[in-house]
Amino acid sequence: MGGCWYTLTDNGADKLYNYVYNYLLIAGEDIAQWMAGTARRSGEDAVKEALDNIEAAGCEEAMLSPVTAELCEIDRLVDILETR
């Protein structure tokens, strides 16, 4: 199983960074900044790449966790999955 945090919302890169930063802030400022800076699964192409990478790694399942509660996260993800 593979997975990642993702967002398909408008201004997604900022939302992804902020989510990961706030989620990991409990581990300390440096770690939260570093990990948030590595989060790249924002936008359709990035999510497609993540799915390709998960599949290439031999994973049969993927757990994709949206970083917002915006309903477009699900709608846009369904659009991506329907074309795979």
N, C-alpha and C positions, 0 to 999 in steps of 0.2 A: 504494500500500500504506500502510495505517495500522496503528497498534498502540499498546499500552500495557502497563504492569505492572498486575497485578490480583491480588486475592485474594477468595476466597469462603469463607474459613475463619471459625471463631469468633474473636472479637477481631481481626478482619481489619484494622481501621484502624490498630491498633498495629503489627501485623506488617508492613503496607505501609509505614508510616513508617520503621520500623527497617530494613527491607530497602533502601529507597531511600537512607536516610541512610548506611548502611554501604557501599553500593555506590558512592556518590559522595563519600565522605569523602576519597578520594584527591585530589579537586579542592579540598579545604579545608573547614574547619568551617562557614564561612558559607554556601558554596554547597550543601553537603550538607543543612544545616538548611533553607535556603530551598526547595530542590527537594523534599525530603521533606515539607515543609509544603504543597506543591501537589499531592501525590499523593492522588487522591480515588477511585480505582477499587476500592473495597472494598464488597462486598455485591452482591446480585443486581441491584438497581435501577441501581447505578452502572455495572455491567458492561453492562447493557442499554443505558444511555445512551451509553456509549462506543461500542458497536457501531452504534447509530443515528447518532452523530456521524461515525464513520468512513464509513458508507454515504452520509450526506448530503454528505460532502466529495468524493464521487465515487470513493472507493477500491473496488477490486474484491476486494482481499484484506486480511485483518487478521492481524497477528501479536500474539497475546495471550500475555504471559509471566507465569506465576504466580510469586508471590514466596515460596512455601513448597514443600516437597516432599510436602505432605500430599495423599494420593490424592483426598480430597474436592474438591480444586481441579478435577480433571478431571471427576469425576462431576457436580458442580454446574454446570460449564460446559456439559457435554453437555445437561443439562436445559434450560438457557437456549437453546442453539442449536436444540434440537428444537422449541421453540415459536416460533421466528422465521419 
